[in-house]
Amino acid sequence: MNKTPKRGKFRIDFRVLSILLLLATIPLLAGSWWLFRSYESAYLEMAGSNMSQSADTAFSSLNNYLQNQIMQIAGLTEVPVLREAISRGNLDLKKDLEEIRRAIPRTESQWPSLTPDAPLLRSILESEAGKFLKRYMEVNPSYREIMVTDFLGRLVAASGKTTDYYQADEEWWKETYGDGVRGLVHIGDIVFDDSTKTHALELSQPFVDSSQGVIGVIKVVLGAQAIHSIIGSFRAGPNATAVLLRAKGEVISAPGYNLMDRRAYPATLDILRAREKGRKYVVTTSAPESVFGLPSSNFMDLYPRLNWIVATTGTVDEVLGELPKFRRYFMFFVLAMIVLSVISGLLISREESRPVIEEDAHLDRL
């Protein structure tokens, strides 16, 4: 009689399976965590690159505003009534120059006490040139003050009474006069202007004559509100904004700051290091973690006195959105599945290990 060979049955040892699942928990969770973090890092790099492009746009917007102001003021240097006022002031050059130079300090000392009906003040404010400057300011609300000087730096026309009469001892005047042949365009930083009692920047240009060189200088005081509007209205995305800083960390315009605020911007050092290395963006680790996009150009390359840094920024949480929450949910889901599998395996293993026939004490007697 032939015996039929017994076929082995494939059986799962659920206890061993449970142990293996527990052992796999740590590497599985660690691997999943690493994959998500890698994806988040790549997403932050993409966001930083996009913010850098937005920072270039913000830089261009500010630069266009400054260039438009330069062109507008350049047009003022060609206005006949202003050039005539300078020419009348420069007639004194044909007189005794030493006497003229000695008279300047005397006039400067008397200037603060001059009343509106004083002849000198009226000749500056109520002349055709002075009236023109007043009308011009009325149609340019960002202008806080306009003044015109002659070759020696004496006021010949102004939109209102200025702090000083003599301007040639000011840095902006010296820079604008330059070599006396062609002169230079001067753009100063945003500071508190004593004459207008507002935060503003100075923009000055020379009046140039083809045969005489620089014959006078015009200065316009521009209110800082236009720059705040450009920065405040700029959006690099749903949750990304623009900031304008000085390289020392002082804030010119940023959400939650104003020009009277003396707090240093917290990410300044990270931004400066990134700019020195030529990077287009930086992710800061200080709270709150943020992404900063940097432009490819610097203001100082165009305007030597403007050590400004424009950047676009958003917090890491805002940039990543729901990704960190999804990562946490996924990790909890994986962990829950492993725990349920282990518990199920142990229960099944316990059930299969029971004998088919329950032991009976009476069987021992047989």
Protein Blocks (a to p, Z undefined) as FASTA:
>chain_A
ZZddddddddddfklmmmmmmmmmmmmmmmmmmmmmmmmmmmmmmmmmmmmmmmmmmmmm
mmmmmmmmmmmmmmmmmgmklmmmmmmmmmmmmmcfklmmmmmmmmmmmmmmpcfklmkl
mmmmmmmklmmmmmmmmmmmkbmbdcdddfkopafbdfbdcfbfblklpmklmmmnmnom
nopaddddddddfklopacdddddddddfklopabdcdddddfklmmmmmmmpcfbjkbc
cddddfkopafbdghiafklcbdcfklmmmmmmmmnopabdcdfbdcdddddddfbdfkl
mmmmlccdddddddfklmnommmmmmmmmmmmmmmmmmmmmmmmmmmmmmmmpcfbdcdf
klmmZZ
